[in-house]
């Protein structure tokens, strides 16, 4: 349900970014899908944090065996492309700030 809140008002769930990242390791596919959807909705609010999790997100999408997770992989790439093209945002490691 939190991803539905995030779709309407991503700033309300953005502070739970880390917790959503931890749910990517769940054995329960619905928790993984929900976490992926929630993370996707907060990409524009917390781009650096999401970027830091991007390899984990993509790994989970590729290895989970879930069609929904693979679809979410495409959604993440589209979100990142829109973010970069629209805002010119480039995420770098914290050491290069």
N, C-alpha and C positions, 0 to 999 in steps of 0.2 A: 503494500500500500504506500510506502514512503516514496517510491518512484513516481506514483501518481501525483503526490504533493509536489515533488520535484519538477514534474512537467509543467505544473501551474505556477509554482513559485520556488525556483531552484535555490534561492538564498535561504529558505527555511531549512533545507537539509544539507547545505554545503558543509556545515561544521562537522558532519558525520562522515566525511570523506574516508577517513582512516578505517572506520568501522565497516563501511561498505567494501573497502579493499580487503579486509579480513574475511568477509563473507565469500569472497571468490574461492576460498579454499574449502568451502563447505561440501559435504557429501550429498547434500540435497539440491537437486537441480533448480528447483523453484527459488531457493535462496540465492543461488549463483545468478540466475536470470534477473532477479529483482535487483541485486547489487550492481550488475552490469547496466541495467536500465537507469538506476539511480545515479551511477557515476557518469553516464552519458548526459543526463540532464544537468549536472553541475559542472560540466566541462568549461563553460564560459565563465563560471564564477571562480573556480579553482584550477585554472589551466596547468599551473606548475605541479600541483599535487597529482593531478590526473596523469600528466606526462610522466611523472615518476613511477606511476603504476602501469603505464601503457604496455610494457613488455609482459607483465603478469596478466593483464587483461587479455591480450592477444594470445598468450600461451593457453590460458584457460579456454578461450573460445576455440582454439585449434585442437585441443586435446580432450575436451569434455565429451565428445561424441554426440553432442546435442545440436540439433538443427537450429534451435532458437539461439544458442550461444554463437553459432557461426553467423547467423543473421545480425546479431548484436555487434559482431566484429566489424561488419560492413558499416553499421551505424556509427561506430567509433571513428572509423576512417573518414566518413562523411563529415562528422562533427569537427574533427581536426582540420580537415581541408577548409571548411567554412570559416573556422576560427582564424586560421592563418591568412587566408585570402582576404577576408573581410577586414580584419584588424591588423594584419601584418605582424601577428604575434609569433615570436620564436622563443621557445622554451629552452633555457640553458641550465646547466647544473648550477647549484647555489654558489659554487666557487667562482663562477664567471660573472656574477652580478655586480 
